[in-house]
Amino acid sequence: MEFIKGARYKVIGTSDYPVCDCCGKTNLTRAIRLASDHGDDFNVGVICASKLLRQNYMGKTYPASSAAIISMGKHAKQGETIYLTAK
């Protein structure tokens, strides 16, 4: 899986799937589920997500910490719509 610079990814929620589709790491304990604009779903570890994705705020993008990524996943499961942008 490769993130496309500037592409938006919707956070679907947290995930229990143990493999990161980004780097291939196994035995993940913290991961989130993302959906691309093309309809593809990905399971990404929070470390990869925090390195590769940025959060949008007031027209700008900012780095997101691992804790922020987990929080976004939990909020997305409760029905909020959250988008992250690939850097």
Rosetta constraint file for C-alpha pairs under 8 A:
AtomPair CA 1 CA 21 HARMONIC 6.08 0.50
AtomPair CA 1 CA 22 HARMONIC 5.25 0.50
AtomPair CA 2 CA 22 HARMONIC 6.86 0.50
AtomPair CA 3 CA 7 HARMONIC 7.48 0.50
AtomPair CA 3 CA 52 HARMONIC 7.52 0.50
AtomPair CA 3 CA 86 HARMONIC 6.17 0.50
AtomPair CA 4 CA 86 HARMONIC 6.33 0.50
AtomPair CA 4 CA 87 HARMONIC 7.98 0.50
AtomPair CA 5 CA 85 HARMONIC 7.79 0.50
AtomPair CA 5 CA 86 HARMONIC 5.06 0.50
AtomPair CA 5 CA 87 HARMONIC 5.18 0.50
AtomPair CA 6 CA 85 HARMONIC 5.77 0.50
AtomPair CA 6 CA 86 HARMONIC 5.14 0.50
AtomPair CA 6 CA 87 HARMONIC 6.01 0.50
AtomPair CA 7 CA 36 HARMONIC 7.90 0.50
AtomPair CA 7 CA 37 HARMONIC 7.76 0.50
AtomPair CA 7 CA 85 HARMONIC 5.65 0.50
AtomPair CA 7 CA 86 HARMONIC 5.55 0.50
AtomPair CA 8 CA 36 HARMONIC 6.65 0.50
AtomPair CA 8 CA 37 HARMONIC 6.66 0.50
AtomPair CA 8 CA 83 HARMONIC 6.26 0.50
AtomPair CA 8 CA 84 HARMONIC 5.63 0.50
AtomPair CA 8 CA 85 HARMONIC 4.52 0.50
AtomPair CA 8 CA 86 HARMONIC 6.50 0.50
AtomPair CA 9 CA 34 HARMONIC 6.06 0.50
AtomPair CA 9 CA 35 HARMONIC 5.51 0.50
AtomPair CA 9 CA 36 HARMONIC 4.75 0.50
AtomPair CA 9 CA 37 HARMONIC 6.57 0.50
AtomPair CA 9 CA 83 HARMONIC 5.47 0.50
AtomPair CA 9 CA 84 HARMONIC 5.25 0.50
AtomPair CA 9 CA 85 HARMONIC 6.21 0.50
AtomPair CA 9 CA 86 HARMONIC 7.65 0.50
AtomPair CA 10 CA 34 HARMONIC 5.52 0.50
AtomPair CA 10 CA 35 HARMONIC 5.08 0.50
AtomPair CA 10 CA 36 HARMONIC 6.42 0.50
AtomPair CA 10 CA 37 HARMONIC 7.84 0.50
AtomPair CA 10 CA 81 HARMONIC 7.28 0.50
AtomPair CA 10 CA 82 HARMONIC 5.84 0.50
AtomPair CA 10 CA 83 HARMONIC 4.45 0.50
AtomPair CA 10 CA 84 HARMONIC 6.41 0.50
AtomPair CA 11 CA 32 HARMONIC 7.27 0.50
AtomPair CA 11 CA 33 HARMONIC 6.14 0.50
AtomPair CA 11 CA 34 HARMONIC 4.73 0.50
AtomPair CA 11 CA 35 HARMONIC 6.56 0.50
AtomPair CA 11 CA 72 HARMONIC 7.19 0.50
AtomPair CA 11 CA 73 HARMONIC 6.24 0.50
AtomPair CA 11 CA 76 HARMONIC 6.27 0.50
AtomPair CA 11 CA 81 HARMONIC 7.25 0.50
AtomPair CA 11 CA 82 HARMONIC 5.55 0.50
AtomPair CA 11 CA 83 HARMONIC 5.99 0.50
AtomPair CA 11 CA 84 HARMONIC 7.29 0.50
AtomPair CA 12 CA 32 HARMONIC 7.40 0.50
AtomPair CA 12 CA 33 HARMONIC 5.26 0.50
AtomPair CA 12 CA 34 HARMONIC 5.48 0.50
AtomPair CA 12 CA 35 HARMONIC 6.77 0.50
AtomPair CA 12 CA 73 HARMONIC 6.69 0.50
AtomPair CA 12 CA 76 HARMONIC 5.69 0.50
AtomPair CA 12 CA 77 HARMONIC 6.62 0.50
AtomPair CA 13 CA 32 HARMONIC 5.65 0.50
AtomPair CA 13 CA 33 HARMONIC 5.41 0.50
AtomPair CA 13 CA 34 HARMONIC 7.51 0.50
AtomPair CA 13 CA 72 HARMONIC 7.44 0.50
AtomPair CA 13 CA 73 HARMONIC 4.00 0.50
AtomPair CA 13 CA 74 HARMONIC 5.89 0.50
AtomPair CA 13 CA 75 HARMONIC 7.39 0.50
AtomPair CA 13 CA 76 HARMONIC 5.05 0.50
AtomPair CA 13 CA 77 HARMONIC 4.84 0.50
AtomPair CA 14 CA 30 HARMONIC 7.65 0.50
AtomPair CA 14 CA 31 HARMONIC 5.86 0.50
AtomPair CA 14 CA 32 HARMONIC 4.16 0.50
AtomPair CA 14 CA 33 HARMONIC 5.89 0.50
AtomPair CA 14 CA 70 HARMONIC 6.91 0.50
AtomPair CA 14 CA 73 HARMONIC 4.72 0.50
AtomPair CA 14 CA 74 HARMONIC 6.13 0.50
AtomPair CA 14 CA 77 HARMONIC 7.25 0.50
AtomPair CA 15 CA 30 HARMONIC 7.32 0.50
AtomPair CA 15 CA 31 HARMONIC 5.23 0.50
AtomPair CA 15 CA 32 HARMONIC 4.98 0.50
AtomPair CA 15 CA 33 HARMONIC 5.83 0.50
AtomPair CA 15 CA 43 HARMONIC 7.08 0.50
AtomPair CA 16 CA 28 HARMONIC 7.93 0.50
AtomPair CA 16 CA 29 HARMONIC 7.33 0.50
AtomPair CA 16 CA 30 HARMONIC 7.44 0.50
AtomPair CA 16 CA 31 HARMONIC 6.81 0.50
AtomPair CA 17 CA 28 HARMONIC 7.45 0.50
AtomPair CA 17 CA 31 HARMONIC 7.44 0.50
AtomPair CA 17 CA 43 HARMONIC 7.05 0.50
AtomPair CA 18 CA 26 HARMONIC 5.59 0.50
AtomPair CA 18 CA 27 HARMONIC 4.84 0.50
AtomPair CA 18 CA 28 HARMONIC 4.63 0.50
AtomPair CA 18 CA 29 HARMONIC 6.98 0.50
AtomPair CA 18 CA 31 HARMONIC 7.95 0.50
AtomPair CA 19 CA 24 HARMONIC 6.12 0.50
AtomPair CA 19 CA 25 HARMONIC 5.71 0.50
AtomPair CA 19 CA 26 HARMONIC 4.47 0.50
AtomPair CA 19 CA 27 HARMONIC 6.39 0.50
AtomPair CA 19 CA 28 HARMONIC 6.11 0.50
AtomPair CA 19 CA 43 HARMONIC 7.26 0.50
AtomPair CA 19 CA 44 HARMONIC 7.74 0.50
AtomPair CA 19 CA 45 HARMONIC 7.81 0.50
AtomPair CA 20 CA 24 HARMONIC 4.97 0.50
AtomPair CA 20 CA 25 HARMONIC 5.35 0.50
AtomPair CA 20 CA 26 HARMONIC 6.59 0.50
AtomPair CA 20 CA 28 HARMONIC 7.25 0.50
AtomPair CA 20 CA 31 HARMONIC 7.65 0.50
AtomPair CA 20 CA 43 HARMONIC 5.72 0.50
AtomPair CA 20 CA 44 HARMONIC 4.75 0.50
AtomPair CA 20 CA 45 HARMONIC 5.37 0.50
AtomPair CA 21 CA 42 HARMONIC 6.23 0.50
AtomPair CA 21 CA 43 HARMONIC 5.56 0.50
AtomPair CA 21 CA 44 HARMONIC 5.71 0.50
AtomPair CA 22 CA 43 HARMONIC 7.87 0.50
AtomPair CA 22 CA 44 HARMONIC 6.08 0.50
AtomPair CA 22 CA 45 HARMONIC 7.88 0.50
AtomPair CA 22 CA 48 HARMONIC 6.99 0.50
AtomPair CA 23 CA 48 HARMONIC 7.49 0.50
AtomPair CA 28 CA 45 HARMONIC 6.66 0.50
AtomPair CA 30 CA 45 HARMONIC 6.05 0.50
AtomPair CA 30 CA 46 HARMONIC 6.07 0.50
AtomPair CA 30 CA 70 HARMONIC 7.54 0.50
AtomPair CA 31 CA 43 HARMONIC 6.67 0.50
AtomPair CA 31 CA 44 HARMONIC 5.49 0.50
AtomPair CA 31 CA 45 HARMONIC 4.16 0.50
AtomPair CA 31 CA 46 HARMONIC 5.24 0.50
AtomPair CA 31 CA 70 HARMONIC 7.59 0.50
AtomPair CA 32 CA 43 HARMONIC 5.87 0.50
AtomPair CA 32 CA 44 HARMONIC 5.54 0.50
AtomPair CA 32 CA 45 HARMONIC 6.36 0.50
AtomPair CA 32 CA 46 HARMONIC 6.65 0.50
AtomPair CA 32 CA 69 HARMONIC 7.72 0.50
AtomPair CA 32 CA 70 HARMONIC 7.14 0.50
AtomPair CA 32 CA 73 HARMONIC 5.98 0.50
AtomPair CA 33 CA 41 HARMONIC 6.93 0.50
AtomPair CA 33 CA 42 HARMONIC 5.68 0.50
AtomPair CA 33 CA 43 HARMONIC 4.66 0.50
AtomPair CA 33 CA 44 HARMONIC 6.35 0.50
AtomPair CA 33 CA 73 HARMONIC 7.66 0.50
AtomPair CA 34 CA 41 HARMONIC 5.60 0.50
AtomPair CA 34 CA 42 HARMONIC 5.12 0.50
AtomPair CA 34 CA 43 HARMONIC 6.38 0.50
AtomPair CA 34 CA 44 HARMONIC 7.35 0.50
AtomPair CA 35 CA 39 HARMONIC 6.04 0.50
AtomPair CA 35 CA 40 HARMONIC 5.51 0.50
AtomPair CA 35 CA 41 HARMONIC 4.41 0.50
AtomPair CA 35 CA 42 HARMONIC 6.28 0.50
AtomPair CA 36 CA 40 HARMONIC 5.31 0.50
AtomPair CA 36 CA 41 HARMONIC 6.53 0.50
AtomPair CA 44 CA 48 HARMONIC 6.56 0.50
AtomPair CA 44 CA 49 HARMONIC 6.26 0.50
AtomPair CA 45 CA 49 HARMONIC 6.20 0.50
AtomPair CA 46 CA 50 HARMONIC 5.94 0.50
AtomPair CA 46 CA 66 HARMONIC 5.43 0.50
AtomPair CA 46 CA 69 HARMONIC 6.31 0.50
AtomPair CA 46 CA 70 HARMONIC 7.00 0.50
AtomPair CA 47 CA 51 HARMONIC 6.30 0.50
AtomPair CA 47 CA 66 HARMONIC 6.05 0.50
AtomPair CA 48 CA 52 HARMONIC 6.05 0.50
AtomPair CA 49 CA 53 HARMONIC 5.47 0.50
AtomPair CA 49 CA 66 HARMONIC 7.64 0.50
AtomPair CA 49 CA 69 HARMONIC 7.27 0.50
AtomPair CA 50 CA 54 HARMONIC 7.30 0.50
AtomPair CA 50 CA 63 HARMONIC 7.10 0.50
AtomPair CA 50 CA 64 HARMONIC 5.43 0.50
AtomPair CA 50 CA 65 HARMONIC 5.47 0.50
AtomPair CA 50 CA 66 HARMONIC 5.52 0.50
AtomPair CA 50 CA 69 HARMONIC 6.79 0.50
AtomPair CA 51 CA 63 HARMONIC 7.91 0.50
AtomPair CA 52 CA 86 HARMONIC 5.88 0.50
AtomPair CA 52 CA 87 HARMONIC 5.97 0.50
AtomPair CA 53 CA 63 HARMONIC 7.09 0.50
AtomPair CA 53 CA 64 HARMONIC 7.11 0.50
AtomPair CA 53 CA 84 HARMONIC 5.99 0.50
AtomPair CA 53 CA 85 HARMONIC 5.45 0.50
AtomPair CA 53 CA 86 HARMONIC 4.49 0.50
AtomPair CA 53 CA 87 HARMONIC 5.79 0.50
AtomPair CA 54 CA 61 HARMONIC 5.69 0.50
AtomPair CA 54 CA 62 HARMONIC 5.26 0.50
AtomPair CA 54 CA 63 HARMONIC 4.70 0.50
AtomPair CA 54 CA 64 HARMONIC 5.58 0.50
AtomPair CA 54 CA 84 HARMONIC 5.56 0.50
AtomPair CA 54 CA 85 HARMONIC 5.15 0.50
AtomPair CA 54 CA 86 HARMONIC 6.15 0.50
AtomPair CA 54 CA 87 HARMONIC 6.45 0.50
AtomPair CA 55 CA 61 HARMONIC 5.35 0.50
AtomPair CA 55 CA 62 HARMONIC 5.32 0.50
AtomPair CA 55 CA 63 HARMONIC 6.28 0.50
AtomPair CA 55 CA 64 HARMONIC 5.95 0.50
AtomPair CA 55 CA 83 HARMONIC 7.20 0.50
AtomPair CA 55 CA 84 HARMONIC 4.94 0.50
AtomPair CA 55 CA 85 HARMONIC 6.30 0.50
AtomPair CA 56 CA 60 HARMONIC 5.66 0.50
AtomPair CA 56 CA 61 HARMONIC 4.45 0.50
AtomPair CA 56 CA 62 HARMONIC 6.41 0.50
AtomPair CA 56 CA 83 HARMONIC 7.47 0.50
AtomPair CA 56 CA 84 HARMONIC 6.57 0.50
AtomPair CA 56 CA 85 HARMONIC 7.18 0.50
AtomPair CA 57 CA 61 HARMONIC 6.12 0.50
AtomPair CA 57 CA 62 HARMONIC 7.32 0.50
AtomPair CA 61 CA 85 HARMONIC 7.45 0.50
AtomPair CA 64 CA 68 HARMONIC 5.90 0.50
AtomPair CA 64 CA 69 HARMONIC 6.51 0.50
AtomPair CA 65 CA 69 HARMONIC 6.28 0.50
AtomPair CA 66 CA 70 HARMONIC 6.38 0.50
AtomPair CA 67 CA 71 HARMONIC 6.20 0.50
AtomPair CA 68 CA 72 HARMONIC 6.10 0.50
AtomPair CA 69 CA 73 HARMONIC 6.29 0.50
AtomPair CA 70 CA 74 HARMONIC 6.34 0.50
AtomPair CA 71 CA 75 HARMONIC 6.23 0.50
AtomPair CA 72 CA 76 HARMONIC 6.02 0.50
AtomPair CA 72 CA 82 HARMONIC 6.98 0.50
AtomPair CA 73 CA 77 HARMONIC 6.36 0.50
AtomPair CA 74 CA 78 HARMONIC 6.65 0.50
AtomPair CA 75 CA 79 HARMONIC 6.72 0.50
AtomPair CA 75 CA 80 HARMONIC 5.76 0.50
AtomPair CA 76 CA 80 HARMONIC 4.69 0.50
AtomPair CA 76 CA 81 HARMONIC 5.94 0.50
AtomPair CA 76 CA 82 HARMONIC 6.51 0.50
